């Protein structure tokens, strides 16, 4: 691999501890966001399940509808984490391309600013199977529990 110029990174990029540290930092952020996303799903399933169970045992359909709130809130947070994870993956890949092409510069070091996740990237994350399937099922379960309890309580 070619050595980078002095106005960029002094050592060969592959052997430079700062370059390796930068890539490790980006990977760590991606791993943390992935873990946070999993935690959102875990909390959503637990909270919605508990509220539906409470609604059934108390014969209170309104509680089942209340379960929609944590499902919607946690789905938004989860989608945000997924959109950020995708932005950081894109950042990592862009830096890796620069490294392979020999255009990785000193200014690239420790750049942890991903692209914005507002707008389209967020809504794409909401529609992704990992978000839409889990939270969609939780929303459907809440509504079905409400309808089922209403039919039981009213009859």
N, C-alpha and C positions, 0 to 999 in steps of 0.2 A: 504494500500500500504506500502511496506517496506521502511524504511528510508534508504537513500543512505549513503555510508561510508564517512568518513572525507576526504579521498583523492578524492572524487567525489564531490557531492553537499551535504552540511551539513543537510539541512532540507529534509522532504519528498518532492519529486519532484513536486507533484501536488499542494502543498501549498507554494512552494518557489516562491517568487515574481520574481526572476531573470529568472527562467524557464518559467514562464508565460509571462514575457516580451520578452524572446527570441522567443517563439511561436507567439506572437503578431507581432513582427518585421518581421518574415518570412511571415505571413499572409498579412501584410501591403505591403511588396514588391510584393507579388503575385497580390494584388488588384491594385497596381500602374501599373504593367506591363499589366494587363488586360485593364485598362483605356487607357494606351498608345496605345494598339492594336486597341481599338475602335476609338481612335482619328485618327490613320493612315487610317482606313477605311473611316471615315468621310471626311478627307482631300482628299483622293484619289477620292471618288465619286464627291466631289465638284469641284476639279481641272479638272478632266477628263471631267466631264459634261460641265464645262465652256469652255474648249478648243474645245470640239465637237460643242458646240453652236456657238462659235466664228467662227469655220471653216465653219459651215453652213451659217451663216449670211454674212461672207466675201467671200463665195464661193471659199475657199482656202483649197483644200484637204490635203495639206502638214501639216496644223495645226492639222488636225485630227490624222495624223501619229505622230506628236509631242506629242500628248496625251499619247502615249505608254510610254514615258520616266517617267513621274511621277507615272504612274501605276506600272511600273517595280521597280522603286526605293522604293516606299512606300510598295510594296508587300514584298520586301527584308527586310525592316525594321520591318514590321508587323510579318513576319516569325521569325525574330530574337527575337522579344518580346515574341512570342508564345513559341519558344524553351526555352527561359530563364524562362518563367512562368512554363513550364513543369519541368524544372530542379529544380526550387524552390519548386514545389509541391512534387517532389521526395525527396528533402532534408527534407521538413516538415514531410512527411510520415516516412522517415527513423528515424528521431529524435523521432517521436511519438512511433514507435516500440520500440526504445531503452528505452523510458520512461516507456512503459507498461511492458517491460521485466525487468526493474530495473537495466539496464546497462547504463543509462544516466549519463555521467560523467561531472565533472567540465570543461573539455576540450570541451565538446559539447556546453557549454553556448556561446551564441552570435556568433556561427559559421554560417556565411552567405555566405559560398563558395559553390555554386552549382557545379555540374559536368559540364564539358565543353560542349558547345552547337555547337562547330565546327563540320563540316562533317555531319554524318548521322542524328543527332537530328535536325539540321537546315533544311535539305532536307525533313525530315519527316514533319516538320512544314509547309514547302512550299506546300507539297502535301495534307495537312489537308483540310477538307471541309471549314473551316472558312477562310482560306487564298485563296485556289485555286478557290473556287466558286466566291468569290467577285472580285478578281483581274482578274480571267479568263474572267468573264463577261465584265469587263472594257476593257480588251484587245480586246475581240471580238467586242465590241461596237465601239472602236476606228478604227479597221480595216474595219468594215462594213460602218462606216461613211466615211472613206477614199474612199472605193470602190464606195459607193453611190454618193459621191461628184464628183469623177472622171468621173463617167458615166454622171452626170448632166452637169458638166462643159465642157466636151469634145463633148457633143451632140448639 
